[in-house]
Amino acid sequence: MNQKLVTKKNRKVRQLRELYPDVNCKVFYQRDYLHLVVKYGLEEPESLEDVGAPTRMPGRPTIVRLEDRGERLTG
């Protein structure tokens, strides 16, 4: 996402909180939205690659040993 737009969004939320301290506001960024879409199965992760799908899916990280997958490290 364009950093300029994120900064603008954060500024608007900050102003909202200053003017209306009783109003609760939660900011969702594109990354957060895509995580929710994948988490609740609304779209497959593969179909989101062209729009910048999250680099890490929600939940615990999975540890993969390269030896178990039949690949070798060259070095």
N, C-alpha and C positions, 0 to 999 in steps of 0.2 A: 504494500500500500504506500502511496505517496506520503512522505514524512510531513510535507507542508499541510496536507489535509488532516493528518493525525494531530498535528500541533493546533490547528484551527479547531478541531473537535474538542480537544482538551481545554482550550481557552474558553469555549462556549460552556462547557460543563462547570468550569471553575467560576465563571460569572453567574451561572444559574445557582450554584451553591451559595455564593455570596449574597445574591438577591433574595433567595428563598431557602434559608437554612433548614426549614422543616421538611422540604421535599427530598426524598431519597432518589438518587439517580445512579444507575449502573451503566457503565460505558462498555459496549461490545465492539470490538475491532473485527476486521475481516477474518483474522486468524481464529478468534473465538467462535464466530459464526460457523466457520467451516468445521471446526471441531465438533460443534453441536450437531451439524448436519450429518456428519459421519457417525457420531455416537448413537444417534437415534435412527440410523438406517434410512434416512430420507434420500441419500444418494450414495453410490459406491465410491470409495476413495479414488479409484482409477479415473472416474469421470471428472474429478475435480483437479486433476493435474495441470490442465491448461490454465486454470484461474489461480494458481498458486495455493494448492492444497497444503495443509499443515505438514511440516517436515517430520513431525512426530505425532503419532496417533495418541489419543487420550488413554489413560490407564498406565499400568506398570510397564516399564521398559522390558523388552524381551532380550535375553542374552543368547546370542547365537555363536557357537564355536565353529570356526571355519573348517576345522578338521572333520566335524560331523557332517558338513555339507559336501565334502569331497574336494574342497578347494585347498590349495597350498599357498602359503605366503612366500613370495620371492623377495630376496633382499640381499 
